[in-house]
Amino acid sequence: MNLFTEHSRVILTEDLPDLGLAAGNVGTVIHVHRDPPGYELEFFSPTGKTLAVGSVHPHQVRAFVPREMAHA
């Protein structure tokens, strides 16, 4: 069962050093993988520049918590 759909905003739950990403980074689901389950994510700068694209397992992302705030 997939929790997220394309265009969902998600938060990494662990570092992805090969992509230069850290737990807490915010990404956008650009594709939902069915078998095996997972997500293709895109990470943007605040100005809209693509910084990284990569695949993750479902356990490597989570949803936003109400009133959660992004920071730099």
BELLINCOR-V841268 format. One record per pair of residues at least 12 apart in sequence whose ideal C-beta (glycine too) atoms are under 10 Angstrom apart, sorted by the first residue. I is the first residue (numbers start at 1). J is the second residue. D is the distance in Angstrom with one decimal. If there is no record, write none. Layout:
BEGIN
{{I:J:D} {I:J:D}}
END
This chain:
BEGIN
{{1:37:8.1} {1:58:9.0} {2:29:9.2} {2:32:5.4} {2:33:8.7} {2:34:7.9} {2:37:6.3} {2:38:9.0} {2:39:8.0} {2:58:7.4} {3:29:9.9} {3:32:9.8} {3:37:9.8} {3:39:9.4} {3:58:6.9} {3:61:8.5} {3:62:8.8} {3:63:7.1} {4:28:9.9} {4:29:5.1} {4:32:7.1} {4:39:6.3} {4:41:9.6} {4:58:8.4} {4:61:7.2} {4:62:9.6} {4:63:7.5} {5:29:6.8} {5:32:6.6} {5:39:9.8} {6:28:8.6} {6:29:5.5} {6:30:6.5} {6:31:6.6} {6:32:6.2} {6:39:9.0} {6:40:9.1} {7:28:6.5} {7:29:6.5} {7:30:7.9} {8:27:9.3} {8:28:7.2} {8:29:4.5} {8:30:9.8} {8:32:9.0} {8:39:8.4} {8:41:9.6} {8:61:9.1} {8:63:7.9} {8:64:9.5} {9:26:6.1} {9:27:7.4} {9:28:5.8} {9:29:7.9} {9:41:9.9} {9:61:10.0} {9:63:8.5} {9:64:6.6} {9:70:9.5} {10:25:9.6} {10:26:7.3} {10:27:5.7} {10:28:7.6} {10:29:6.2} {10:39:7.2} {10:41:6.9} {10:56:8.5} {10:58:10.0} {10:60:9.1} {10:61:4.1} {10:62:6.7} {10:63:6.7} {10:64:8.0} {11:23:8.1} {11:24:6.3} {11:25:7.2} {11:26:5.7} {11:27:7.7} {11:60:9.9} {11:61:6.5} {11:62:5.4} {11:63:7.5} {11:64:6.5} {11:65:8.8} {11:68:8.0} {11:70:8.8} {12:24:6.5} {12:25:4.9} {12:26:8.0} {12:27:6.7} {12:41:8.2} {12:43:8.7} {12:56:7.4} {12:60:6.3} {12:61:6.1} {12:62:8.2} {13:56:9.1} {13:59:7.1} {13:60:5.7} {13:61:6.2} {13:62:5.3} {14:56:8.9} {14:57:9.6} {14:59:8.4} {14:60:5.6} {14:61:9.2} {15:60:9.7} {16:41:9.3} {16:43:9.5} {16:52:8.1} {16:54:6.4} {16:55:9.8} {16:56:7.3} {16:60:7.5} {18:52:9.5} {18:54:7.8} {19:41:9.1} {19:43:7.8} {19:51:8.8} {19:52:4.5} {19:53:8.1} {19:54:4.7} {19:55:9.7} {19:56:9.4} {20:43:9.0} {20:51:7.6} {20:52:6.2} {20:54:9.8} {21:41:8.8} {21:43:6.3} {21:51:8.3} {21:52:5.8} {21:54:7.6} {21:56:9.4} {23:60:9.0} {23:62:9.9} {24:70:8.7} {24:71:8.5} {25:41:9.2} {25:43:6.0} {25:51:9.0} {25:52:8.5} {25:70:9.3} {26:41:9.6} {26:43:7.4} {26:44:8.5} {26:64:8.3} {26:68:9.8} {26:70:5.6} {27:39:8.4} {27:40:9.5} {27:41:3.8} {27:42:6.3} {27:43:4.7} {27:44:8.2} {27:51:9.6} {27:52:8.1} {27:53:9.0} {27:54:8.6} {27:56:8.2} {27:61:7.4} {28:40:9.7} {28:41:6.5} {28:42:5.2} {28:43:7.7} {28:44:7.2} {28:53:10.0} {29:41:6.1} {29:42:8.3} {29:56:9.5} {29:61:8.3} {30:42:4.9} {30:53:7.4} {31:53:9.8} {31:55:8.5} {32:58:10.0} {33:55:6.9} {33:56:9.4} {33:57:9.3} {33:58:9.4} {36:55:10.0} {36:57:7.9} {36:58:9.4} {37:57:7.6} {37:58:5.6} {37:59:10.0} {38:55:5.6} {38:56:6.0} {38:57:5.2} {38:58:6.3} {38:59:9.6} {38:60:8.4} {38:61:9.3} {39:54:9.4} {39:55:6.9} {39:56:5.5} {39:57:8.3} {39:58:7.2} {39:60:8.5} {39:61:6.5} {40:53:7.0} {40:54:7.4} {40:55:5.3} {40:56:8.2} {41:53:7.0} {41:54:6.2} {41:55:7.5} {41:56:5.9} {41:60:9.2} {41:61:7.4} {42:54:8.6} {45:72:9.8} {46:70:9.1} {46:72:7.4}}
END
